[in-house]
Amino acid sequence: MKLPFLSEKKISGEVYCGILLKEAQGVCYVYQKNSHSIQLLKQKEFQFTDGWEHIVDDIDEALSLIEQEMGKQTVITQCIFFIFAHLLDPHTREIAKPYISKMRDISKLLELKPIGYMEVIDAVHEQLEHEKQTSLSSLVVELDDTQMTVFLYKAGHKIVAQHTVRTDNFAADMQSALENIAQSHILPNHIYLYDSTDLAEESSDLLLHSWKKNLFIQQPRIAVVPASTVSSALLKLLEKQLCANTSTAEAQDEKQNPKEVMGFTIGGEILETGKPEEFVSKKAFSFSFPKISFPSFRLLPLIGIPLLIIGFLIGFLFLLHRATLVITVPVEKKQSEVEILASKKPVTDEQVELQGFATSFSRSEKKETTGKRDVGEKAAGEVTLYNYDEKERQFSKGTKLQMDSLAFEIDDSVTIPASQFASDGITKNAGKNKVKIRAIVLGTESNVEKNKRFSVSGTSSNIVFGINETTIAGGTKKTIRTISKNDIESLQLLVLERAKKNALEKQKTEKSYFVLPELTVAKANKEKFSGEVGEEGTSLSYTASGEVSLFRIPQKTIEGFVQKKLESEKPDGYITDKVTFNIKKQKKLENGDIQLTLGGEILFSKSIHTDEITQALKGKGNDEGKSILQGEFGISQVAISINPPLPFIRDRMPFWQNHIRIELVR
């Protein structure tokens, strides 16, 4: 955090005004400094009447109300600004120009001496660690009206600050920001939200949100840092800074070696920038010279000029000398196959639970029929049967007659008289009788011209035969489409398969779970066909409704299982960054359990402590710095950029730790 200074003189006032600035509202705090503590006397919330355009008038009105309530004897002459992270320039990490200009106007027009500024996140960070009595490893979300910043803390270190614009869907905004962070970091399972107002609606949105599988192993815990706690945190951090020098000895030590903590310089004079009224977002560097006896006025230039040059160089280095280190974080990737047994009723830690659920369906399908049937009329007519046997012949209904390859049968039983000799005693006259016949098969091929000879089944055609004196006619045939049993069964199967497929497709949008297709079953409990087996028709329609039973495993459960199996291979000094897997094989066992074979992959990245690195590198040459990074921290890939690139500083790190900025890439 960076602290601007304007005055040359040490802070001496006892009453301070803290001004918390946001997008559309703010809070004025009035503090009383005692010897070892700071007390909050009053606070007043206020709304901006027209954004930051008339912010000076808004703050003036709030301070006037406070002075009226506290009495005219209270005179506020000094101020400190508390700001949200989105007011900082993302590249320089200093207050953005439009805001620093307004802060200058506030100080000048309200006759307040600015002693610096603090980021609210730093106060909240210290407060949370104080409450938990442990290093912070959580997500902290700073909320404003249209802006939000998500901070990732690990082991007390701020790893990432992800800034984003807020929309009407807060949960979606959070998910988008977290997905960017999750690309290179594993997210902790605790989220803190803070603002200077109530956040009940936002916390409820996150509690009810269904998070994507790559973000959290289980539903994260959501906690709101109340506005009162934020105010208390600001007070404690301010007290820590302003009351640090509690003894004369400490004060002298501070004067010789000024400390910079959270953006404050304690115990030293402040350098001007060359423009006393200019409000600049730079950290001041303070120093003091020992008293020097001047033996001769003529020696004064010999002593003073070098001192001025040294002072100029020190000021130049402090204001401009910066270094940016882009460190490629060493990573280790491990891959291995992992076996998981998924059971509806797991009994050991080596099994994961199958979660069963059902979804309803209602579908209609239609298909072309495949059944066939011939329809038409059989040819019919009359034949005369001749009997040359000496005894009569009787033929029952259905007796077969044959004419070439065509077969017929008689419609009714018939008796044919025996043959008799003519009066000449030589000629034998056959007995005869007429009978109706009908073709056995449909079709025009059974239509027969007249005077054709027919044989009778079971008799010699020389003894009994028939002749049609008229044509055998009326035979017709055509083939029609009908509903077959196979049509019924295949349509039922089609509807159930499509209902199953549709249910599985819908589950693909739910990234938090992995659904097992092998256990998915669709069952119809109400169905209707447009026809029955054998009915004529060219198509068949089928409507069914029922349920699809599915089983799934939470994605984070699988990831956690894979992480547990593979994390034993984590090298010393590394942290788990990302876990991924793919399903290679699924096998359904006889008892209904599923044996999963996973291709697991885990990414370990070296734990980087940026404070330790900047402390070790300050003032070092570039080559020496690279050697330190390689030897002490195991970092071999680093790009160093020194600004300004002047010959006498371009190969050397800044002498101030907070002038070294580190970017981590993977």
Secondary structure, 3 states (H helix, E strand, C coil): CCCCCCCCCCCCCCEEEEEEECCCEEEEEEEEECCCCEEEEEEEEEECCCCCCCHHHHHHHHHHHHHHHHCCCCCCCEEEEEECHHHECCCCCCECHHHHHHHHHHHHHCCCEEEEEEEHHHHHHHHHHHHHCCCCCCEEEEECCCEEEEEEEECCEEEEEEEEECCCCHHHHHHHHHHHHHCCCCCCCEEEEECCCCCHHHHHHHHHCCCCCCCCCCCCEEEEECHHHHHHHHHHHHHHHHCCCCCHHHHHHHHHCCEEECCEEECCCCCCCCCCCCCCCCCCCCCCCCCCCCCCHHHHHHHHHHHHHHHHHHHHHHHHCEEEEEEECCEEEEEEEEEEEEECCCCCCCEEECEEEEEEEEEEEEEECCEEEEECCEEEEEEEEEECCCCCEEECCCCEEEECCEEEEECCCEEECCCEECCCCCCEECEEEEEEEEEEEECHHHCECCCCEEEECCCCCCCEEEECCCCEECCCCEEEEECCHHHHHHHHHHHHHHHHHHHHHHHHCCCCEEECHHHCEEEEEEEEECCCCCCECCEEEEEEEEEEEEEEEEHHHHHHHHHHHHHHHCCCCEEEEEEEEEEEEEEECCCCCEEEEEEEEEEEEECCCHHHHHHHHCCCEHHHHHHHHHHHHCCCCEEEEEECCCCCCCCECCCCHHHEEEEEEC
